[in-house]
Amino acid sequence: MKILIIGAAGMIGMRLARSIIKDDFNGEINDITLFDVIPPKIENHKNSYKIKTGDISDPNIISELINQKPDIIYHLAAIVSGDAEENFEKGWDINAKGTWHLLEGIRKKFLTSNGSYKPKFIYASSLAVFSGPYPSAINDDFSPNPESSYGAQKLVGEILINEYSRKGFLDGVALRLPTIVVRPGKPNKAASSFYSSIIREPLNGIEAILPVPENLCHWFASPLSAIRFLRHAAKLDFKKLGNRRSLNLPGVSCSISDQILALEEIAGTKTSKLIKKIPDKKIEDIVNNWPQNFMADRAIELGFVADKDFKDIIQIYINEEINT
Amino acid sequence: MKILIIGAAGMIGMRLARSIIKDDFNGEINDITLFDVIPPKIENHKNSYKIKTGDISDPNIISELINQKPDIIYHLAAIVSGDAEENFEKGWDINAKGTWHLLEGIRKKFLTSNGSYKPKFIYASSLAVFSGPYPSAINDDFSPNPESSYGAQKLVGEILINEYSRKGFLDGVALRLPTIVVRPGKPNKAASSFYSSIIREPLNGIEAILPVPENLCHWFASPLSAIRFLRHAAKLDFKKLGNRRSLNLPGVSCSISDQILALEEIAGTKTSKLIKKIPDKKIEDIVNNWPQNFMADRAIELGFVADKDFKDIIQIYINEEINT
């Protein structure tokens, strides 16, 4: 079985590749191509995967990737929310048109192979497809209404995946991932970046800025859960999705004060005191409009499992990034 | 004030043009361009409008249209549902990419004019963005989930209009029109075509085929209401739409047996007996998944008014097409 990971140099893409190579390589899965704008580097497994670099808004690149006939395609590549909001054309080119080119590449291969090529297509979508006002918990029927370029681009991708699946060109699923914390490394341009910083920086003895009020709730999953979601999706019985290929995934609903409390319980007040409150109206306005809580019934029924609680999420970061 | 009607050779486009020319020309509105793939013909008003023909999937055509800086743009052009379902590429090229090119043309003009050009953009969307299972009446928060290419294409258009409006490049609204009956002329490739045929043909002494069960309910408006909706949209205070630019419009919910009864009351059983029941599973499967009833609260609050009942809808056809 051949796997293609698009966006493989990203935090999630690299972990996903590592996870598949570690568990399954030379078993059921015997071919992995890692694709991104920069070459992904996965330590200790240099002979186990192929690398390809390029821009998914280029149809020639897409053809080359699809000509390899991957059985499972993970599409994780995206311009992050802050960047997409600032750079309108870039966001639409990569996040929406890039996804469309990819689906078109698959459709053309489907047609030229007389329907014998029909891959699974697993797409990282986002909570950004939603906007408020919200109910106390968002159910599976809540209507998306993006209020960001990133959210609108992801939603267009979802509609296309639904459509290409309905027409039988591929078997797609769009996973609306919770906000992934704690991300390792540096802050990025995503408006959600502070959600990782306020845990990661203090655990590493560095001050972090909290730009929003502590009573704000949001919906989280650990990187470990994200990888489990993505791998579980590959094993789904896609027929069970019917014509609704977008899934709200389970997560942990948690306020910032609860996050700080969890950090305190794990690492003490000396650590949590490194969080400095410096309000940023621009970030608050964005985050204020984010979902706080979900009832992800469909995904749970399909076997997707959330982290236990926010302490669990912090502990996963410590295990994966500090105690290694 | 300059008006551009894209899709002006269609049934609704021509009536809209006629209505504007008759009421307003040389008043507030002093320039109308009618655009379509074929030249629209409007009797008795030959000197009152400009005609342009072309394909909206051609960016050069779009530039020419937008360079005229129309203040109000009606975008009614579309490949109908049956055609879009059969011809995947054609549907996506015209219905989705065509709309996108148009919005891009406006955005570019907005940018080169330093924001002084910002038209109203009124888009004919469709109930086809929805699929079942439905509640007894669909409210304004019901989530779209297209199960046809046409519906998916219209929904992508809606998302783009929302986004381009949110970013301030134009002031857009997407009107989810009820199914328009009674359409004059010949049946077309829309799956909804029989809804007009079963009234129109009998009133003209011709047999009509009813391909679906009589208990099926659906959501209707007359062509006259459609024109009123489109003209009312041009006078809207767009600020009241906020970031939710798609509107479910009010209509008449009616079963086929009630439609037949209304026809009988107006034209007698001799007429209604011209309806022949010849089940067509393919059409039934499509229509079965269509919405039956709405609570169009937002649109009603914004001043959109439905037809009184289905007899009213039939009477409008008789007045406009038979008694003239």
Interface residues (C-beta under 8 A of the other chain):
Chain A: F88 S131 D141 F142 S143 P144 N145 P146 E147 S149 A152 L155 V156 I159 L160 N162 E163 R166 K167 N243 R244
Chain B: F88 S131 D141 F142 S143 P144 N145 P146 E147 S149 A152 L155 V156 I159 L160 N162 E163 R166 K167 N243 R244
